[in-house]
Amino acid sequence: MYKRFNNDLINNLQEVPEGVKIGTLDVTSPTCADDIALLSKALREAQILTNIVELTANGERFTINPTKSEILVFKTNSKPSQEVVVKYGNNQIKQVTSLKHLGIERNETNTPNITQRIETARKTLYALLGSGLHGKNGISPAITIGMWNTFVIPRMLHGIEFLNVRRKDLDQLEISSWFINVKALLSKYDLPDPLYLLRHVRDEKGLNHWKKQAKIQINDFWQLQRRIEFGQRATLSHLCLQPDSQTKPHLIWTNSKHSPNATYKAIIKAQIATETYRLQANRSRYNQHDIKPDCKLCEHGPEDRKHFILICPSLSLRDIRTSYLKKLENTLEREIGAARVARLLGDRDELLDLLIDCSNLEFVPNSKKNRKIQVEVESLARNLVYALHCLRANTLSQAFTSDS
């Protein structure tokens, strides 16, 4: 019902010569629902437009609250803005130095408050942490990136294209110059100089060629970085370097996007795979004189990944390890035969490699079927590691409680 009366008001404002126009386009009263702004180039025009609003409101019998209305005077130089007096009826409208219209904060210089926008993005990020954005509450990293791009970045940049963005504003958003960053980025990936691109990449064919070249160069660069990292870090010795690791998540995260429980299992499995899971052997490396590497559950040797997953007798009491390994054996025998399964599962080191990362193992020549087997094996391995993790945590908790 309000829009019906509001439409008459907008028509009345457009019929008068006062207000702001861009060419022949009247932009005097940008409106959304009941949120209306009046734009004028002079104080006299502002008062006339306000009088039109008052007359229309009285004639159509709807009320506008003058105490909720505000005036913002835009400055064209560094001098303090002048005080203006515009009245709605007998009430003077309050003059402010900044106001919000349609969700966009505007000030006297019509420049963005970058500090406030960064703070808004930070608050948005903090608000999403409770729903699992931090990655340990049931949301996989792939969905986390999507949430960041969908909710956080748009809130920080909303309406910035309508404001006068200065060089120092961009510096606050980007820390350093955008052009310098582009040049450094192109140099990093061994791509042509920006000037070369501006001169030679002009048609659609050249643009498509440039995109294809950039994609290949970026993938090759990060694939090389992965190889170097895998060669230097002993903690990645059981992980396989996937050829499409830049564009697809690791097999550990497969089928974990839509289930919080599966995501948490994948987090534990990823910690085991990268040797960041806090076993006694890991803790003793950084506290050799205070912490012993021996397993607290069985005290039979150092508690490393092999001991935790395959050896520790205290984690075999409920047949958790045996039942999952039997399921793994049955799954592989059904697909690749008993003889090959015996070779894979007969050696503990090979079995450990299989359980930690099977993404590079070729079980069958058919790529689709091979991927299906890899997903099944990874799912069993993930469930096994999580079950052992829960049993270990409960056992240590009970031991700590009894000691206390």
C-alpha positions in Angstrom: 0.0 0.0 0.0 2.8 2.4 0.8 4.4 2.0 -2.6 1.2 3.3 -4.2 1.5 6.6 -2.3 5.3 6.7 -2.7 5.0 6.5 -6.4 2.9 9.7 -6.5 5.6 11.4 -4.4 8.3 10.4 -6.8 6.3 11.6 -9.8 5.8 15.0 -8.1 9.5 15.3 -7.4 10.3 14.6 -11.1 7.9 17.2 -12.4 9.8 20.1 -10.9 13.0 21.5 -12.4 14.8 21.4 -9.1 17.0 18.5 -8.2 19.9 16.6 -9.8 20.0 15.3 -13.4 22.6 13.4 -15.3 21.9 14.5 -18.9 18.2 14.0 -19.3 18.0 11.4 -16.6 16.4 12.6 -13.4 18.2 11.2 -10.3 16.6 13.6 -7.7 15.0 10.9 -5.6 16.8 7.5 -5.5 14.3 5.2 -3.6 14.1 1.7 -2.3 10.8 0.8 -0.6 10.2 3.5 2.0 13.9 4.6 2.0 14.1 7.8 -0.1 16.9 10.3 -0.6 16.6 13.8 -2.0 19.5 15.2 -4.1 20.0 18.9 -4.8 22.8 21.2 -5.9 21.7 24.2 -3.7 20.1 24.9 -0.3 17.0 26.5 -2.0 16.4 23.4 -4.1 16.7 21.2 -1.0 14.0 23.2 0.8 11.7 23.1 -2.2 12.0 19.3 -2.6 11.3 18.9 1.2 8.2 21.1 0.8 7.0 18.9 -2.0 7.4 15.8 0.2 5.5 17.5 3.0 2.6 18.6 0.7 2.3 15.2 -0.9 2.4 13.4 2.5 -0.3 15.7 3.9 -2.4 15.3 0.7 -2.1 11.5 0.7 -2.4 11.2 4.5 0.8 9.4 5.3 3.4 10.6 7.8 7.2 11.1 7.4 9.1 11.4 10.7 11.4 14.4 10.5 13.5 13.2 13.5 14.6 10.2 11.4 15.6 12.4 8.4 19.1 13.7 8.0 21.0 16.1 5.8 24.5 15.5 4.4 26.4 18.3 2.6 29.1 17.0 0.3 32.4 18.9 0.3 34.3 19.8 -2.8 37.5 21.1 -1.0 39.2 20.7 2.4 37.2 23.6 4.0 34.7 22.7 6.7 31.2 22.1 5.4 28.8 24.9 5.9 25.8 24.6 8.2 22.5 24.5 6.4 18.9 24.9 7.7 16.2 22.8 6.0 12.9 22.4 7.7 10.2 19.8 7.4 7.1 21.7 8.6 8.2 23.4 11.9 11.0 20.9 12.5 14.6 21.5 11.4 16.2 18.5 9.9 19.4 17.4 11.6 22.7 17.9 9.7 25.2 15.0 10.0 28.7 14.3 8.7 27.9 10.7 7.6 24.8 8.6 6.9 23.7 5.3 5.5 21.5 5.0 2.5 20.6 1.6 1.0 23.3 -0.1 3.1 26.1 2.2 1.8 27.8 4.5 4.3 28.4 8.0 2.9 30.4 10.9 4.3 31.0 14.5 3.4 33.8 13.7 0.9 31.9 10.7 -0.5 34.9 8.4 0.1 34.7 4.9 1.6 35.6 4.4 5.2 38.1 1.6 4.6 38.8 1.0 8.3 35.1 0.5 8.9 34.7 -1.8 5.9 37.6 -4.0 7.0 36.0 -4.1 10.5 32.7 -5.1 8.9 34.4 -7.9 7.0 36.1 -9.0 10.2 32.8 -9.1 12.1 31.2 -11.1 9.3 34.0 -13.6 9.5 33.7 -13.9 13.3 29.9 -14.3 13.0 30.5 -17.3 10.6 33.0 -19.0 12.9 30.3 -20.5 15.0 28.8 -22.2 12.0 32.1 -23.9 11.2 34.1 -21.5 9.0 37.2 -22.3 11.0 37.1 -25.8 9.6 36.8 -27.9 12.7 33.0 -27.7 13.2 31.8 -29.8 10.3 32.6 -27.7 7.2 35.2 -28.8 4.7 37.9 -26.3 3.4 36.3 -26.3 0.0 33.0 -25.0 1.4 34.9 -22.6 3.7 36.5 -20.8 0.7 33.0 -20.5 -0.9 31.6 -19.0 2.2 34.5 -16.5 2.4 33.9 -15.4 -1.2 30.1 -15.4 -0.9 29.6 -13.6 2.5 32.7 -11.8 3.7 34.2 -10.2 0.5 30.8 -8.8 -0.8 30.1 -7.2 2.6 33.5 -5.5 2.6 33.1 -4.2 -1.0 29.4 -3.5 -1.1 28.6 -0.2 -2.9 32.3 0.8 -3.2 31.9 1.4 -6.9 29.6 4.4 -6.2 32.2 6.1 -3.9 35.3 8.2 -4.7 38.0 5.6 -4.0 41.4 7.3 -3.5 44.9 5.9 -3.8 45.3 5.7 0.0 42.0 3.8 0.2 43.2 1.2 -2.2 46.5 1.0 -0.2 44.5 0.2 2.9 42.6 -2.6 1.1 45.6 -4.0 -0.8 48.5 -2.9 1.4 50.6 -2.2 -1.7 49.9 -0.9 -5.2 47.6 -3.1 -7.3 49.8 -2.5 -10.4 53.0 -3.5 -8.5 51.2 -6.6 -7.3 50.1 -7.5 -10.9 53.6 -7.0 -12.2 55.1 -9.1 -9.4 52.4 -11.8 -9.9 53.1 -12.0 -13.7 56.8 -12.2 -13.0 56.3 -14.9 -10.4 54.6 -17.2 -12.9 56.9 -16.3 -15.8 54.1 -14.6 -17.8 54.4 -11.6 -20.2 54.7 -8.1 -18.9 51.5 -6.0 -18.4 52.5 -3.6 -21.2 52.9 -6.5 -23.6 49.4 -7.8 -22.7 47.8 -4.3 -23.2 49.4 -4.0 -26.7 49.0 -7.5 -28.1 46.0 -9.1 -26.3 43.1 -7.3 -27.9 40.8 -9.7 -29.5 38.9 -12.7 -28.1 41.3 -15.2 -29.7 44.3 -13.6 -28.0 42.4 -13.3 -24.7 41.5 -17.1 -24.7 45.2 -17.9 -25.6 46.4 -15.8 -22.7 43.9 -17.4 -20.2 45.0 -20.9 -21.3 48.7 -19.9 -21.0 48.2 -18.4 -17.6 46.4 -21.5 -16.3 49.2 -23.8 -17.5 51.9 -21.6 -16.1 50.2 -21.2 -12.7 49.6 -25.0 -12.4 53.2 -25.8 -13.4 54.5 -23.4 -10.9 52.6 -24.8 -8.0 53.2 -28.3 -9.1 56.9 -27.6 -8.9 56.5 -26.0 -5.4 54.6 -29.1 -4.3 57.4 -31.4 -5.5 60.0 -29.3 -3.7 57.9 -29.2 -0.5 57.3 -33.0 -0.6 61.1 -33.6 -1.0 62.0 -31.4 1.9 59.4 -32.4 4.5 59.7 -35.8 6.1 56.1 -35.4 7.5 54.8 -35.7 3.9 56.6 -38.9 3.1 53.5 -41.1 3.1 51.4 -38.6 1.0 51.2 -38.9 -2.8 51.5 -35.8 -5.0 48.4 -35.6 -7.2 48.8 -34.2 -10.7 45.6 -32.1 -10.3 46.4 -30.9 -6.7 45.9 -27.2 -7.6 42.4 -27.6 -8.9 40.9 -30.5 -6.8 41.0 -31.2 -3.1 42.9 -34.3 -1.9 41.2 -37.7 -1.8 41.0 -37.3 2.0 38.3 -34.7 1.6 36.3 -36.7 -0.9 32.6 -37.2 0.2 33.2 -35.0 3.3 31.5 -31.8 2.1 27.9 -32.5 3.1 28.4 -34.3 6.4 29.8 -32.6 9.5 30.8 -35.9 11.0 32.6 -37.0 7.8 34.4 -33.6 7.8 35.6 -34.0 11.3 36.9 -37.5 10.4 38.7 -36.1 7.4 40.4 -33.4 9.7 41.7 -36.2 12.0 42.9 -38.2 8.9 44.6 -35.1 7.4 46.4 -34.5 10.7 47.6 -38.2 10.7 48.7 -37.9 7.0 50.7 -34.7 7.5 52.1 -35.9 10.9 50.5 -33.0 12.8 48.4 -35.3 15.0 49.8 -35.1 18.5 51.3 -38.5 19.2 54.0 -39.0 21.8 56.7 -39.4 19.2 55.7 -36.0 17.7 55.6 -34.3 21.1 59.0 -35.6 22.2 60.7 -34.1 19.2 60.2 -30.6 20.7 60.5 -31.6 24.3 63.1 -34.4 24.3 64.1 -33.9 28.0 60.5 -33.6 29.4 58.4 -35.9 27.2 59.2 -39.5 26.3 58.2 -40.9 22.9 56.8 -44.1 24.5 53.1 -44.9 24.0 51.2 -44.0 27.1 48.6 -46.7 26.5 50.8 -49.8 26.1 54.3 -48.5 26.8 55.7 -50.8 24.1 57.9 -48.6 21.9 57.5 -45.1 20.5 54.0 -43.9 19.6 54.3 -43.0 16.0 51.8 -43.3 13.1 52.6 -47.0 12.5 52.3 -47.8 16.1 49.0 -45.9 16.5 47.3 -47.3 13.4 48.7 -50.9 13.2 50.5 -52.0 16.3 49.3 -50.6 19.7 47.7 -53.6 21.5 45.7 -51.3 23.7 43.8 -50.1 20.6 43.0 -53.7 19.6 40.9 -54.6 22.6 37.6 -53.9 21.0 38.5 -55.4 17.6 38.2 -52.0 16.0 41.4 -52.3 14.0 40.7 -56.0 13.1 37.2 -55.3 11.9 38.1 -52.4 9.6 41.2 -54.2 8.2 38.9 -57.2 7.4 36.4 -54.8 5.6 39.4 -53.4 3.7 40.6 -56.9 2.7 37.1 -57.9 1.6 36.7 -54.8 -0.5 40.0 -55.2 -2.3 39.6 -58.9 -2.8 36.3 -58.3 -4.5 37.9 -55.8 -6.9 41.5 -57.0 -7.5 41.8 -60.5 -6.2 43.2 -62.2 -3.2 46.8 -62.6 -4.4 47.4 -58.9 -4.9 45.6 -58.1 -1.7 48.0 -60.4 0.2 50.9 -58.5 -1.2 49.4 -55.1 -0.3 48.4 -56.0 3.2 51.2 -58.4 4.1 53.8 -55.7 4.6 53.1 -53.1 7.4 54.9 -50.3 5.6 52.9 -50.8 2.4 49.7 -51.2 4.5 50.5 -47.9 6.3 51.0 -46.2 2.9 47.7 -47.6 1.7 45.8 -46.4 4.8 47.4 -42.9 4.8 47.1 -42.1 1.1 45.9 -44.5 -1.7 45.3 -41.7 -4.2 48.2 -42.7 -6.5 47.7 -46.5 -6.4 46.3 -48.1 -9.6 44.1 -51.0 -8.6 42.6 -51.6 -12.0 43.3 -50.1 -15.5 39.9 -48.5 -15.8 40.3 -44.9 -14.4 36.6 -44.5 -13.3 36.5 -47.9 -11.5 40.0 -47.2 -10.0 38.8 -43.9 -8.6 35.7 -45.7 -7.1 38.0 -48.2 -5.4 40.2 -45.4 -4.1 37.2 -43.6 -2.6 36.0 -46.8 -0.9 39.5 -47.5 0.6 39.9 -43.9 1.7 36.5 -44.0 3.4 37.4 -47.2 5.3 40.8 -45.7 6.3 39.2 -42.5 7.5 36.7 -44.4 9.6 39.5 -46.6 11.0 41.7 -43.6 12.0 38.7 -41.8 13.6 37.7 -44.9 15.6 41.2 -45.3 16.9 41.4 -41.6 17.7 38.2 -41.8 19.7 39.3 -45.0 21.5 42.7 -43.5 22.3 41.1 -40.2 23.6 38.7 -42.1 25.8 41.3 -44.4 27.2 43.7 -41.5 28.0 40.8 -39.5 29.6 39.9 -42.5 31.8 43.5 -43.0 32.9 43.9 -39.3 33.7 40.6 -39.3 35.7 41.7 -42.4 37.7 45.1 -40.8 38.4 43.5 -37.6 39.6 
